[in-house]
Amino acid sequence: MFRRVIVWTGHMGAAAGAFYRAAMEPNAEARPLAGRTALVTGAAGGIGRACAVRLGAAGARVHVVDRAGEAAEKVAAEVGGVAHVVDLADPGAADALPSDADIVVNNAGLQHVAPLHEFPPDTFALMQRVMVEAPFRILRRTLPHMYRRGWGRVVNISSVHGLRASPYKSAYVTAKHALEGLSKVTALEGAPHGVTSNCVSPGYVATPLVTGQIAAQAEAHGIPEDQVVGQVLLARSAIKHLVAPDEVAEAVLWLCGPHSGHITGASLPLDGGWTAQ
Ligand SMILES: NC(=O)c1ccc[n+]([C@@H]2O[C@H](COP(=O)([O-])OP(=O)(O)OC[C@H]3O[C@@H](n4cnc5c(N)ncnc54)[C@H](O)[C@@H]3O)[C@@H](O)[C@H]2O)c1
């Protein structure tokens, strides 16, 4: 049964024709990513897992990339995808990953909270390797495939900290600002090849990355742990509750879907109004 009435005009090219024929296939709306392959880093838990589940449900074949092997295998089994157990701090890790991804979600990340003058240099370097160098190396590996197919979607999970700074997060704020820059360059170079690149930039999301920093935030700010969420994490958010991982995954899916092809080089803040201030 036809879902839409299509008025064909002589101005429509072959690519538009293929798109409209695909849109009329049964399930095209429910599974808009059928036939696509997605690679999601840090997909064993938190936001990455939510993205893997959502992209898989939309029809994509998902490469689940994480250093946490058992959890990655579990997510891969859940989404019918393939687990790749690698440590993205290793500069050679990207070479072990598939190069034929149509969608890349650079999500893996970590946090460390400490005043700049006490921040461990090794931790600073590690965070740049995982959150900046690994995305660069993965894009360097996968963009040629996207260019050959004339279609690709890059979504970088940045943060409100890619747009704003907070004290005690020198490595994280540095890395996320760099990721925003990498994403914009990818957008400019990818545009002639049908590849878009965007950042999704959430405020605080209810994941282990957040619960894991509460003690350190309490110490750095000199307040009790039970006051950290209200007084520190949500202090600049107009909406006073944490973002859910599924909300981030829906934004990622939308950026990979058929109605967002003109959005590129952008940063989509899911920050409860933080950057409106
Ligand atoms: N949780 C938040 O409040 C929040 C807000 C904004 C942005 N983000 C970003 O979202 C992304 C995901 O965060 P999350 O909250 O889901 O974190 P999380 O700690 O729940 O999950 C991160 C995942 O990345 C994996 N990972 C970490 N280092 C890795 C490495 N070296 N190699 C391979 N895998 C590695 C972990 O094993 C884990 O599965 C991060 O980039 C983070 O900066 C999170």
The ligand as an SDF file (V2000), in Angstrom:
LIG
                    3D

 44 48  0  0  0  0  0  0  0  0999 V2000
   27.0650   11.5840   31.0160 N   0  0  0  0  0  0  0  0  0  0  0  0
   27.0770   12.8800   30.7620 C   0  0  0  0  0  0  0  0  0  0  0  0
   26.6160   13.7080   31.5490 O   0  0  0  0  0  0  0  0  0  0  0  0
   27.6180   13.3830   29.4610 C   0  0  0  0  0  0  0  0  0  0  0  0
   27.3170   14.7050   29.1060 C   0  0  0  0  0  0  0  0  0  0  0  0
   27.8140   15.2070   27.9230 C   0  0  0  0  0  0  0  0  0  0  0  0
   28.5870   14.4210   27.1190 C   0  0  0  0  0  0  0  0  0  0  0  0
   28.8700   13.1470   27.4880 N   0  0  0  0  0  0  0  0  0  0  0  0
   29.7230   12.3640   26.6070 C   0  0  0  0  0  0  0  0  0  0  0  0
   29.0430   11.2220   26.1720 O   0  0  0  0  0  0  0  0  0  0  0  0
   29.9890   10.1950   25.9170 C   0  0  0  0  0  0  0  0  0  0  0  0
   29.5300    8.9290   26.6370 C   0  0  0  0  0  0  0  0  0  0  0  0
   29.4680    9.2040   28.0170 O   0  0  0  0  0  0  0  0  0  0  0  0
   28.6360    8.3080   29.0480 P   0  0  0  0  0  0  0  0  0  0  0  0
   28.0700    9.2450   30.0360 O   0  0  0  0  0  0  0  0  0  0  0  0
   27.7570    7.3760   28.3360 O   0  0  0  0  0  0  0  0  0  0  0  0
   29.8680    7.5630   29.7290 O   0  0  0  0  0  0  0  0  0  0  0  0
   29.9780    6.0670   30.3020 P   0  0  0  0  0  0  0  0  0  0  0  0
   31.1560    6.1100   31.2060 O   0  0  0  0  0  0  0  0  0  0  0  0
   28.6740    5.6020   30.8090 O   0  0  0  0  0  0  0  0  0  0  0  0
   30.3330    5.2440   28.9880 O   0  0  0  0  0  0  0  0  0  0  0  0
   31.5300    5.4930   28.2810 C   0  0  0  0  0  0  0  0  0  0  0  0
   31.8860    4.2480   27.4930 C   0  0  0  0  0  0  0  0  0  0  0  0
   33.1100    4.5230   26.8090 O   0  0  0  0  0  0  0  0  0  0  0  0
   33.9670    3.4190   26.9880 C   0  0  0  0  0  0  0  0  0  0  0  0
   35.3520    3.8510   26.9380 N   0  0  0  0  0  0  0  0  0  0  0  0
   35.9530    4.7400   27.7450 C   0  0  0  0  0  0  0  0  0  0  0  0
   37.2560    4.8150   27.4490 N   0  0  0  0  0  0  0  0  0  0  0  0
   37.4750    3.9510   26.4220 C   0  0  0  0  0  0  0  0  0  0  0  0
   38.6300    3.5660   25.6860 C   0  0  0  0  0  0  0  0  0  0  0  0
   39.8440    4.0460   25.9740 N   0  0  0  0  0  0  0  0  0  0  0  0
   38.4850    2.6580   24.6920 N   0  0  0  0  0  0  0  0  0  0  0  0
   37.2850    2.1210   24.4190 C   0  0  0  0  0  0  0  0  0  0  0  0
   36.1540    2.4350   25.0960 N   0  0  0  0  0  0  0  0  0  0  0  0
   36.2610    3.3410   26.0870 C   0  0  0  0  0  0  0  0  0  0  0  0
   33.6180    2.8710   28.3730 C   0  0  0  0  0  0  0  0  0  0  0  0
   34.0500    1.5180   28.5370 O   0  0  0  0  0  0  0  0  0  0  0  0
   32.1110    3.0360   28.4040 C   0  0  0  0  0  0  0  0  0  0  0  0
   31.4320    1.9090   27.8860 O   0  0  0  0  0  0  0  0  0  0  0  0
   31.3330   10.7070   26.3760 C   0  0  0  0  0  0  0  0  0  0  0  0
   32.0800   11.1820   25.2800 O   0  0  0  0  0  0  0  0  0  0  0  0
   30.9810   11.8540   27.2910 C   0  0  0  0  0  0  0  0  0  0  0  0
   31.9670   12.8240   27.3410 O   0  0  0  0  0  0  0  0  0  0  0  0
   28.3930   12.6070   28.6350 C   0  0  0  0  0  0  0  0  0  0  0  0
  1  2  1  0
  2  3  2  0
  2  4  1  0
  4  5  1  0
  4 44  2  0
  5  6  2  0
  6  7  1  0
  7  8  2  0
  8  9  1  0
  8 44  1  0
  9 10  1  0
  9 42  1  0
 10 11  1  0
 11 12  1  0
 11 40  1  0
 12 13  1  0
 13 14  1  0
 14 15  2  0
 14 16  1  0
 14 17  1  0
 17 18  1  0
 18 19  2  0
 18 20  1  0
 18 21  1  0
 21 22  1  0
 22 23  1  0
 23 24  1  0
 23 38  1  0
 24 25  1  0
 25 26  1  0
 25 36  1  0
 26 27  1  0
 26 35  1  0
 27 28  2  0
 28 29  1  0
 29 30  1  0
 29 35  2  0
 30 31  1  0
 30 32  2  0
 32 33  1  0
 33 34  2  0
 34 35  1  0
 36 37  1  0
 36 38  1  0
 38 39  1  0
 40 41  1  0
 40 42  1  0
 42 43  1  0
M  CHG  2   8   1  16  -1
M  END
$$$$
